[in-house]
């Protein structure tokens, strides 16, 4: 990995722990704050909504600051808001703190993706973005299990202190190692938003939002699933999160290589089909230990294999407003985070089994397949028409 990409990698670790550690410690937070598991799922949704609100704000500030200054500010926010989360002692304050913690998430990855592409070697732009997302996978292999272990052995507040420390490290590395890359000046918020008139743009955003929700419906409630269905003890949950993280690392590498060899949209279609199949197996066989463990690894891999091609797809569709597309891809993913956690919690609120969150997840992923196929067809027709007109003009 290039030294210049390490600050983005470190930021990925910080944000990965911030987003995913909550999913492994919901039972601990629920018990500490004396709320239900389904209500504690609101902390996941609050973070996701913070991402949705924070990402578009990037467009306002990108005209005034260089990418390096923006990333420094965003790293500071990661540090400050997660330290704030560690000080919360009731449902309302933690809900607000989790919302604030989500604000820098989408913007950091949005700016980071553009910077990674500019720093990438020829023909390896998806792999450069994957280097940043590799931080998320390392977070899930090491950081999330460590934060989960600290939550169960010390206190859940220690999980957020851990994120704050990684946020501080990210800020230092951005200042020290990130080059001053050229800024693509924003055309202004009004001009940037004109691209939202295009139907393909909305199709891509809906694809991200609905297609990814299936994965979040599963992973949001992975701790109670493993405890009550697979019958693992609470002290095994950090290892489960680590297993999912290893799968994410493998999937991140696989997704980037597939996307560079195929196209982003073809890779997304393939991975969503596999996700439908994977979630179906989780629903049927989570009571069998070996299958449950295997599917934890596989589903972790599929979830992060989607990351790089989704990012590239949004940048391609948002041609001329790439930074907006990159940021909104994170908004879309985190709307799906909120959606997945919400719809997954509905059957639990009505006392269905802990495998029940997977059912709405399967439906969302399947809808994502059909949206992706339709988008691919529209892109193909558009490209064919463009080539035909170009040939007509040249002849």
C-alpha positions as CSV (number, residue, x, y, z in Angstrom):
1,X,0.0,0.0,0.0
2,X,1.3,3.5,-0.9
3,X,2.2,5.6,2.1
4,X,-0.1,8.3,0.8
5,X,-3.1,6.0,1.1
6,X,-2.4,5.0,4.7
7,X,-4.3,8.0,6.2
8,X,-7.3,6.9,4.2
9,X,-6.8,3.4,5.4
10,X,-6.6,4.5,9.0
11,X,-9.7,6.6,8.6
12,X,-11.5,3.5,7.3
13,X,-10.5,1.7,10.5
14,X,-11.9,4.4,12.7
15,X,-15.2,4.6,10.8
16,X,-15.4,0.9,10.6
17,X,-15.3,0.5,14.3
18,X,-17.6,3.4,14.8
19,X,-20.3,2.0,12.5
20,X,-20.0,-1.8,13.3
21,X,-19.0,-2.1,16.9
22,X,-22.5,-1.1,18.0
23,X,-23.9,-4.2,16.4
24,X,-21.9,-6.6,18.6
25,X,-22.7,-4.7,21.8
26,X,-26.4,-4.1,21.5
27,X,-27.2,-6.6,24.3
28,X,-24.8,-4.8,26.7
29,X,-26.1,-1.4,25.9
30,X,-29.7,-2.6,26.1
31,X,-29.0,-4.0,29.6
32,X,-27.1,-1.0,30.8
33,X,-29.7,1.6,29.6
34,X,-32.6,-0.7,30.5
35,X,-34.2,-0.7,27.0
36,X,-35.2,-3.4,24.6
37,X,-33.0,-4.9,21.9
38,X,-35.2,-3.5,19.2
39,X,-35.1,0.0,20.7
40,X,-31.3,-0.2,21.1
41,X,-31.2,-0.8,17.3
42,X,-32.2,2.9,17.0
43,X,-28.5,3.8,17.8
44,X,-27.6,2.0,14.5
45,X,-30.2,4.0,12.6
46,X,-29.2,7.3,14.3
47,X,-25.6,6.9,13.1
48,X,-26.8,6.0,9.6
49,X,-29.0,9.1,9.4
50,X,-26.1,11.2,10.5
51,X,-24.2,9.9,7.5
52,X,-27.1,10.8,5.2
53,X,-27.3,14.3,6.5
54,X,-23.5,14.8,6.7
55,X,-22.5,13.6,3.2
56,X,-24.3,16.3,1.1
57,X,-22.8,19.0,3.3
58,X,-19.5,18.1,1.7
59,X,-20.6,19.9,-1.5
60,X,-21.0,23.2,0.4
61,X,-17.5,23.1,1.9
62,X,-15.6,21.5,-1.0
63,X,-15.6,24.8,-2.8
64,X,-13.7,26.5,0.1
65,X,-11.2,23.9,1.3
66,X,-8.7,21.5,-0.2
67,X,-9.2,17.7,0.2
68,X,-6.4,17.6,2.8
69,X,-8.0,20.2,5.0
70,X,-11.5,18.6,4.7
71,X,-10.1,15.2,5.7
72,X,-8.3,16.7,8.7
73,X,-11.6,18.4,9.8
74,X,-13.5,15.2,9.3
75,X,-11.0,13.1,11.3
76,X,-11.3,15.6,14.1
77,X,-15.1,15.2,14.1
78,X,-14.7,11.4,14.2
79,X,-12.5,11.8,17.3
80,X,-14.6,14.4,19.1
81,X,-18.1,12.8,18.6
82,X,-17.0,9.3,19.6
83,X,-15.4,10.6,22.7
84,X,-18.7,12.4,23.3
85,X,-20.6,9.1,22.9
86,X,-18.5,7.5,25.6
87,X,-19.8,10.2,28.1
88,X,-23.5,9.4,27.4
89,X,-25.6,7.7,30.2
90,X,-29.1,7.6,28.8
91,X,-31.0,6.7,25.6
92,X,-31.6,10.2,24.4
93,X,-28.1,11.5,24.8
94,X,-26.5,8.5,23.2
95,X,-29.0,8.7,20.3
96,X,-27.9,12.3,19.6
97,X,-24.2,11.5,20.0
98,X,-24.6,8.6,17.5
99,X,-26.2,10.9,15.0
100,X,-23.3,13.4,15.4
101,X,-20.8,10.6,15.0
102,X,-22.3,9.7,11.7
103,X,-21.9,13.2,10.2
104,X,-18.3,12.8,9.0
105,X,-18.6,9.2,7.7
106,X,-20.0,9.8,4.2
107,X,-17.9,12.9,3.6
108,X,-14.7,11.2,4.7
109,X,-15.2,8.3,2.2
110,X,-16.5,10.7,-0.4
111,X,-13.4,12.9,-0.4
112,X,-11.2,9.9,0.3
113,X,-12.5,8.0,-2.8
114,X,-11.7,11.0,-5.1
115,X,-8.2,11.4,-3.5
116,X,-7.6,7.7,-3.8
117,X,-8.4,7.7,-7.6
118,X,-6.0,10.7,-8.1
119,X,-3.3,8.8,-6.2
120,X,-4.0,5.5,-8.0
121,X,-1.7,3.8,-10.6
122,X,-3.1,3.5,-14.1
123,X,-5.9,1.0,-14.4
124,X,-6.1,0.4,-10.6
125,X,-8.6,3.1,-9.5
126,X,-11.0,0.5,-7.9
127,X,-8.1,-1.1,-6.1
128,X,-7.0,2.3,-4.7
129,X,-10.5,2.8,-3.4
130,X,-10.3,-0.7,-2.0
131,X,-7.2,0.2,0.0
132,X,-9.3,2.8,1.8
133,X,-12.1,0.4,2.4
134,X,-9.5,-2.2,3.6
135,X,-9.5,-0.1,6.8
136,X,-13.1,-1.1,7.3
137,X,-12.2,-4.8,7.0
138,X,-9.3,-4.5,9.4
139,X,-11.7,-2.7,11.8
140,X,-14.0,-5.7,11.6
141,X,-11.2,-8.2,12.1
142,X,-9.4,-6.5,14.9
143,X,-11.0,-3.2,16.0
144,X,-14.7,-4.3,16.3
145,X,-13.8,-7.5,18.2
146,X,-11.5,-5.5,20.5
147,X,-14.2,-2.9,21.1
148,X,-16.7,-5.7,21.7
149,X,-14.4,-7.4,24.2
150,X,-13.8,-4.1,26.0
151,X,-17.6,-3.5,26.2
152,X,-18.3,-6.9,27.8
153,X,-15.3,-6.9,30.1
154,X,-15.0,-3.2,31.1
155,X,-17.9,-1.1,29.8
156,X,-19.6,-0.3,26.5
157,X,-18.3,3.3,26.7
158,X,-14.7,2.0,26.1
159,X,-15.8,0.9,22.6
160,X,-16.3,4.6,21.7
161,X,-13.1,5.7,23.4
162,X,-11.3,3.3,21.1
163,X,-12.9,4.9,18.1
164,X,-11.9,8.3,19.4
165,X,-8.3,7.2,19.6
166,X,-8.3,5.9,16.0
167,X,-9.8,9.2,15.0
168,X,-7.0,11.1,16.6
169,X,-4.4,8.8,14.8
170,X,-6.2,9.5,11.5
171,X,-6.0,13.2,12.0
172,X,-2.3,13.1,12.7
173,X,-1.6,10.9,9.6
174,X,-3.7,13.0,7.3
175,X,-1.7,16.1,8.4
176,X,1.7,14.2,8.1
177,X,1.4,11.9,5.1
178,X,-1.5,12.9,2.8
179,X,-0.3,14.9,-0.2
180,X,-1.9,18.1,-1.2
181,X,-3.8,16.8,-4.2
182,X,-5.5,19.2,-6.6
183,X,-9.1,20.1,-5.8
184,X,-12.0,19.7,-8.3
185,X,-13.8,22.9,-7.5
186,X,-17.5,22.4,-6.9
187,X,-19.7,24.2,-9.4
188,X,-21.9,25.3,-6.5
189,X,-24.6,23.4,-4.7
190,X,-27.3,24.5,-7.2
191,X,-25.3,23.5,-10.2
192,X,-24.1,20.2,-8.7
193,X,-27.6,19.2,-7.8
194,X,-28.8,19.5,-11.4
195,X,-27.4,16.0,-12.1
196,X,-30.2,14.7,-9.8
197,X,-32.6,15.4,-12.7
198,X,-31.2,12.2,-14.4
199,X,-33.2,9.1,-13.9
200,X,-30.1,6.8,-13.9
201,X,-28.7,8.7,-11.0
202,X,-31.8,8.0,-8.9
203,X,-31.8,4.4,-10.0
204,X,-28.2,4.0,-8.8
205,X,-29.0,5.6,-5.4
206,X,-32.1,3.5,-4.9
207,X,-30.1,0.4,-5.9
208,X,-27.5,1.2,-3.2
209,X,-30.2,2.0,-0.6
210,X,-32.4,-1.0,-1.1
211,X,-29.8,-3.6,-2.2
212,X,-27.5,-3.0,0.7
213,X,-30.3,-3.1,3.3
214,X,-30.4,-6.9,3.2
215,X,-26.9,-7.2,4.6
216,X,-27.7,-4.7,7.4
217,X,-30.8,-6.5,8.3
218,X,-28.6,-9.5,9.0
219,X,-25.5,-7.9,10.6
220,X,-27.5,-5.5,12.8
221,X,-28.8,-8.3,14.9
222,X,-26.0,-10.8,14.5
223,X,-25.2,-10.8,18.3
224,X,-28.7,-12.0,19.4
225,X,-28.9,-14.3,16.4
226,X,-25.7,-16.1,17.5
227,X,-26.6,-16.1,21.2
228,X,-30.3,-17.3,20.9
229,X,-30.3,-19.4,17.7
230,X,-26.7,-20.7,17.3
231,X,-26.5,-20.9,21.1
232,X,-23.1,-19.3,21.5
233,X,-22.2,-17.6,24.7
234,X,-21.8,-13.8,24.9
235,X,-18.0,-14.1,25.3
236,X,-17.8,-15.7,21.8
237,X,-19.4,-12.7,20.1
238,X,-16.0,-10.8,19.6
239,X,-14.8,-13.9,17.7
240,X,-17.9,-13.9,15.6
241,X,-17.3,-10.3,14.7
242,X,-13.7,-11.1,13.9
243,X,-14.8,-13.9,11.6
244,X,-17.1,-11.6,9.7
245,X,-14.2,-9.1,9.5
246,X,-11.9,-11.7,7.9
247,X,-14.7,-12.4,5.4
248,X,-15.0,-8.6,4.7
249,X,-11.2,-8.4,4.1
250,X,-11.4,-11.2,1.5
251,X,-14.5,-9.7,0.0
252,X,-13.0,-6.3,-0.3
253,X,-10.1,-7.6,-2.4
254,X,-12.4,-9.8,-4.5
255,X,-14.9,-7.1,-5.2
256,X,-12.2,-4.6,-6.4
257,X,-10.5,-7.1,-8.7
258,X,-13.8,-8.2,-10.2
259,X,-14.9,-4.6,-10.8
260,X,-11.6,-3.8,-12.6
261,X,-12.0,-6.9,-14.7
262,X,-15.7,-6.8,-15.4
263,X,-17.7,-3.6,-15.1
264,X,-19.0,-2.1,-11.8
265,X,-22.6,-2.8,-12.6
266,X,-22.0,-6.5,-13.6
267,X,-20.1,-7.0,-10.4
268,X,-22.9,-5.5,-8.3
269,X,-25.5,-7.8,-10.0
270,X,-23.5,-10.9,-9.4
271,X,-22.8,-10.0,-5.7
272,X,-26.5,-9.2,-5.0
273,X,-27.6,-12.5,-6.4
274,X,-25.1,-14.3,-4.2
275,X,-26.4,-12.2,-1.2
276,X,-29.9,-13.4,-1.7
277,X,-28.8,-17.0,-1.7
278,X,-26.5,-16.4,1.3
279,X,-29.3,-14.8,3.4
280,X,-31.6,-17.6,2.5
281,X,-29.1,-20.1,3.9
282,X,-28.7,-18.0,7.1
283,X,-32.4,-18.1,7.7
284,X,-32.7,-21.8,7.3
285,X,-29.5,-23.1,8.9
286,X,-28.3,-20.7,11.6
287,X,-29.1,-23.3,14.3
288,X,-26.3,-25.5,12.9
289,X,-23.0,-24.2,14.3
290,X,-20.7,-25.0,11.4
291,X,-23.0,-23.6,8.8
292,X,-23.7,-20.5,10.9
293,X,-20.0,-19.8,11.2
294,X,-19.3,-20.4,7.5
295,X,-22.1,-18.1,6.5
296,X,-20.9,-15.4,8.9
297,X,-17.6,-15.5,6.9
298,X,-19.3,-15.6,3.5
299,X,-21.9,-12.9,4.3
300,X,-19.1,-10.6,5.6
301,X,-17.3,-11.2,2.3
302,X,-20.3,-10.4,0.1
303,X,-21.1,-7.3,2.1
304,X,-17.7,-5.7,1.5
305,X,-17.2,-7.1,-2.0
306,X,-20.1,-4.7,-2.9
307,X,-18.3,-1.7,-1.5
308,X,-15.7,-0.8,-4.2
309,X,-17.9,-1.5,-7.3
310,X,-20.8,0.4,-5.7
311,X,-18.4,3.4,-5.1
312,X,-17.1,3.3,-8.7
313,X,-20.7,2.8,-10.1
314,X,-21.9,6.0,-8.4
315,X,-18.8,8.0,-9.5
316,X,-19.5,6.8,-13.1
317,X,-23.2,7.6,-13.0
318,X,-22.5,11.1,-11.5
319,X,-20.2,12.0,-14.4
320,X,-19.3,15.7,-13.9
321,X,-20.3,15.7,-10.3
322,X,-18.1,12.8,-9.1
323,X,-17.5,14.0,-5.5
324,X,-21.3,14.4,-5.0
325,X,-21.8,10.9,-6.3
326,X,-19.0,9.5,-4.1
327,X,-20.5,11.1,-1.0
328,X,-24.1,10.2,-1.8
329,X,-23.0,6.6,-2.3
330,X,-22.2,6.6,1.4
331,X,-25.5,8.3,2.1
332,X,-27.3,5.5,0.2
333,X,-25.3,2.8,2.1
334,X,-26.2,4.3,5.4
335,X,-29.9,4.9,4.5
336,X,-29.8,1.1,3.8
337,X,-28.1,0.7,7.2
338,X,-30.9,2.6,8.9
339,X,-33.5,0.8,6.7
340,X,-32.0,-2.7,7.4
341,X,-31.8,-2.1,11.1
342,X,-35.4,-0.8,11.2
343,X,-37.1,-3.5,9.1
344,X,-35.0,-6.2,10.7
345,X,-36.2,-5.0,14.1
346,X,-39.9,-5.0,13.2
347,X,-40.4,-8.8,13.4
348,X,-38.3,-8.9,16.6
349,X,-40.7,-6.2,18.1
350,X,-43.6,-8.6,17.4
351,X,-41.7,-11.5,19.1
352,X,-40.7,-13.5,16.0
353,X,-37.5,-15.5,16.1
354,X,-34.0,-14.0,15.9
355,X,-33.7,-15.4,12.4
356,X,-36.7,-13.3,11.3
357,X,-34.7,-10.1,10.4
358,X,-33.2,-12.0,7.5
359,X,-36.6,-12.2,5.7
360,X,-37.0,-8.5,4.9
361,X,-33.2,-8.6,4.1
362,X,-33.8,-11.2,1.4
363,X,-36.6,-9.2,-0.1
364,X,-34.5,-6.0,-0.2
365,X,-31.5,-7.8,-1.9
366,X,-33.8,-9.4,-4.4
367,X,-35.3,-6.0,-5.3
368,X,-31.7,-4.7,-5.7
369,X,-31.0,-7.4,-8.3
370,X,-33.9,-6.3,-10.4
371,X,-33.0,-2.6,-10.1
372,X,-29.4,-3.3,-11.1
373,X,-30.5,-5.3,-14.1
374,X,-32.7,-2.4,-15.2
375,X,-30.0,0.1,-14.7
376,X,-27.5,-2.0,-16.7
377,X,-30.0,-2.2,-19.5
378,X,-30.5,1.6,-19.5
379,X,-26.7,2.2,-19.4
380,X,-26.2,-0.2,-22.3
381,X,-28.9,1.5,-24.4
382,X,-27.5,4.9,-23.7
383,X,-23.9,3.8,-24.6
384,X,-25.1,2.1,-27.8
385,X,-27.1,5.2,-28.9
386,X,-24.1,7.4,-28.1
387,X,-21.8,5.2,-30.2
388,X,-24.3,5.1,-33.1
389,X,-24.6,8.9,-33.1
390,X,-20.8,9.3,-33.0
391,X,-20.4,7.0,-36.0
392,X,-23.1,8.9,-37.9
393,X,-21.3,12.2,-37.3
394,X,-17.9,10.7,-38.3
395,X,-19.3,9.2,-41.5
